[in-house]
């Protein structure tokens, strides 16, 4: 396969339609893919779509510059969230002073139970597992804690 070909009146470079040094034509190609076809998909998706069919020198630079000037993209751009500095948890003062708990649900039934209440002491990393049902209420959870953790 030759690098340059002429087919149906189009100049092809490695099988891609070559766009001559004509900024209006380049902008029309970008608008076709960026504005109409995909409705502002962002610069990398637009570049990916265009380079499937077209080629011209410095195509990526030209597309990036065009999209940076796109008013719609600039007004609808999602801004990254403001980073809040992390604050480490306080060190527990003794065993069973600070606990965490969570449910493991949707397990295969065993002796009728389908979930597990997991309680972990943050200081000693000791774990207490209590079988329960997925439909457990707050009162039943409290009773499990009284019977298994604070006994």
NORMOHU-V528407 format. One record per backbone hydrogen bond with DSSP energy under -1.0 kcal/mol. CO is the residue of the C=O (numbers start at 1). NH is the residue of the N-H. E is the energy in kcal/mol with one decimal. If there is no record, write none. Layout:
co->CO nh->NH e->E
co->CO nh->NH e->E
//
This chain:
co->3 nh->14 e->-3.5
co->5 nh->12 e->-2.9
co->7 nh->10 e->-2.7
co->10 nh->7 e->-2.4
co->11 nh->18 e->-3.2
co->12 nh->5 e->-2.2
co->13 nh->16 e->-1.7
co->16 nh->13 e->-3.1
co->17 nh->55 e->-2.4
co->20 nh->22 e->-2.9
co->22 nh->26 e->-2.2
co->23 nh->27 e->-2.6
co->24 nh->28 e->-2.0
co->25 nh->29 e->-2.0
co->26 nh->30 e->-2.4
co->27 nh->31 e->-2.9
co->28 nh->32 e->-2.1
co->29 nh->33 e->-1.8
co->30 nh->34 e->-3.7
co->31 nh->35 e->-1.6
co->31 nh->36 e->-1.9
co->32 nh->37 e->-2.2
co->33 nh->38 e->-1.3
co->34 nh->40 e->-4.1
co->42 nh->46 e->-1.9
co->43 nh->47 e->-2.6
co->44 nh->48 e->-2.4
co->45 nh->49 e->-2.2
co->46 nh->50 e->-2.4
co->47 nh->51 e->-2.7
co->50 nh->53 e->-1.6
co->50 nh->54 e->-2.7
co->53 nh->17 e->-2.8
co->55 nh->19 e->-2.2
co->56 nh->59 e->-1.1
co->58 nh->62 e->-2.0
co->59 nh->63 e->-2.5
co->60 nh->64 e->-2.5
co->61 nh->65 e->-2.2
co->62 nh->66 e->-2.2
co->63 nh->67 e->-2.4
co->64 nh->68 e->-2.3
co->67 nh->70 e->-1.4
co->70 nh->74 e->-1.9
co->71 nh->75 e->-2.0
co->72 nh->76 e->-1.7
co->94 nh->97 e->-1.4
co->98 nh->122 e->-2.5
co->100 nh->120 e->-2.9
co->102 nh->118 e->-3.5
co->104 nh->116 e->-2.2
co->110 nh->113 e->-1.9
co->113 nh->110 e->-2.3
co->114 nh->107 e->-2.5
co->115 nh->132 e->-2.5
co->116 nh->104 e->-2.8
co->117 nh->130 e->-2.4
co->118 nh->102 e->-2.1
co->119 nh->128 e->-2.8
co->120 nh->100 e->-2.4
co->121 nh->125 e->-1.7
co->126 nh->121 e->-2.6
co->128 nh->119 e->-2.5
co->130 nh->117 e->-3.4
co->132 nh->114 e->-1.2
co->132 nh->115 e->-2.0
co->133 nh->136 e->-1.4
co->137 nh->141 e->-2.2
co->138 nh->142 e->-2.6
co->139 nh->143 e->-2.2
co->140 nh->144 e->-2.2
co->141 nh->145 e->-2.3
co->142 nh->146 e->-2.5
co->143 nh->147 e->-2.8
co->144 nh->148 e->-2.4
co->145 nh->149 e->-2.3
co->145 nh->150 e->-2.3
//
